[in-house]
């Protein structure tokens, strides 16, 4: 690039910087990448050896900056992130992200509130059955009530918690409710 070509490129670069940046941002889809590419283009203009003349400084600078950006992107794509490497060898971080942790905390609070709304006997039956895994007949003996009453209290406790948490109940035992009992009552 000849001395006069370098001067023309510098002048066009300085005067048309905003236009170059806007066009490059549209072309690359990133204002940051466009700015970085233009910065490196300026450094290349300054360190380039004089050669032939440049017919269209605007197109020359845009092409030069686009080539710089593409080279930078190809170099960045060669690098593997730590997360990618962990996933490739099977080391996945099981720690929940902040959003999932916040959701879990709010669900725990909702469960605690729903449990607090239960009668003491229903709460004891639910916790013994679902957390401790005690058989229903053992719970019935401990409370001095029938196993059938334990089943009814457990069903009501689960229904209450499901309602408060806006969840559907997954039935683990007993006969499935008939479709007729799940629909609204028949009109009179």
N, C-alpha and C positions, 0 to 999 in steps of 0.2 A: 504494500500500500504506500503510495507516495505521500510526501509531507503534506501536500495540499489536500489529498483525500482524507488523511487523518484529521486535519483541521476542519474539513467540511463535516466529517462524521461527529467530531466533538461539538461543533456548533449546532448541528441538527439535533444531537443527543440532548444538549442542554436546553435548547429552545423548545423541542418537541417531546420532552420527557413525559409530561402528563398524557399526551396522546399515545406515546409508545407503551406506557404502563397500562392504560385503559385497554388498548388493543390486545396486549399480551395477556392481561387478566381474563378477557373474554376468551381468548384462544386456549389458555391453559386451565382456566377455571379456578384460579387461586391468585389473589392479590399478593400474598406473601411470596409465592414462587415467582411471580412476575417481577416483584421488586428485587429479589435475590438474583434473578437472571440478569436484570438490567445492571445491577451493581457489578456483577462479574463481567458483563459485556463492556462496561466502562473501563475496567481494569485491563481487559484484553485489547481494547483500542489503544490504551496508553502504552502497552508493552509490545504491540505488534510491530514487526519490521516493515518498513515502507516497501510496497510492491506496486501493483497496477492501480489505475484510477477506478473510482466507484461511480457508477452511472446514477443509481437511485439510493441515496443515503438512508431514506426511510425504510425501504424494503430490505436493504442490506442489514441494517440494525435489527429490524424485526426478525429476520431469518437467523442472524447471529444469536440473538437473545433466546429464540425458540430452541436452537440447537443446544445452547448452554443449559436451558431448563430440562430438555429431554435427557441430556447426559447426566444431569444431577438426579433426575428421577430414576434412571437406570441404575445408578450407583446406589441410591437409597433402597431400591428393590432387591439388591443383592444381599442386604443385611437381613438377618433373622432376628426378630424380637425375642426377648426372654420368654414371653408367654407362648410364642410359636414353638420355641425349642422345648419348653416343658410339655406342651401338648404332644409334640412329636415323639417324645420318649416316655410319655405316659404320666408325667408329673403334673397333675392338674390341681390348681389351688382350690380346695374345697371351701374356703372361707367365703361366706356370703358377702356380696357387695353391700354398700351402705343402704341402698334402696331395699334390698331383700331383708336386711337386718331390721330396718324401720318397720317394714310390713309385719315381720315376725313379732316384734315387740308389741305392735298394736293388736295383733291377733291374740297374743298371750294375755294382754290386758282385757280384751273382750271376753276371753274364756274365763278369766278370774271373776269378772263382773257377772257373767252368766251363772257361774258356780255359786257366787254369793247370794244370788236371787233364789236359789233352790232351798227347799226345806232341809234341815240338818240330816234327816234320814235319807232323802233322795241324794243329797251330796255324798253322804257316806257310802251309799250303795254304788253310785256312779264311780267314785274314786276307787273303791275296793274292787269293782268288777273290771274297769278299764285300765287303771294304773297298776294296781297290785296283781291283777289277773286271778283274783279269788273266784272259785266256782260259786254259782248262784246259791247252791244248797248250803255252802259254808256260810255265806253272808246271811242267809235266812236263819240258820241255827244261831249265829252270833247275835242277831237282832231279835230273835224270838218271834219271828213271823213266818208265814208260809213262803215257799219258793215262788209260788204264783204271784204273791204280793210283791216280792222282790223284782220279778220280771216286769210287772206293771209299773212299779216305781222307776225302774231303770229305763223303761220305754219313755215314760213321761219326762224324766230328767234329760234323756238324749233329745227328745223332741223340743224341749225348752232351749237347750244349748244350740241346737240346729237353727231354731227360729232366731235367736239372738245373734248368731254368727252368719245368718243368711246362707245356710248350707242345706243340702239335702241329706237325709239320713240313709246310710248304707246298712241294710239289715243283715246282721251276722248270723242270726239263728231264728228258729221258729218258722211257721208257715208264712209265706208271702201274702200280703194283704190282697184281697180280691179287687178287681177293677171297680166293682160296684161300690165298695166302701171308700174308694179314693175319689169318686165323683161327688158332686153336690147331691143333697137329698132330693128324692123324687118330689115333683110338685104334687100337691094334694088334689 
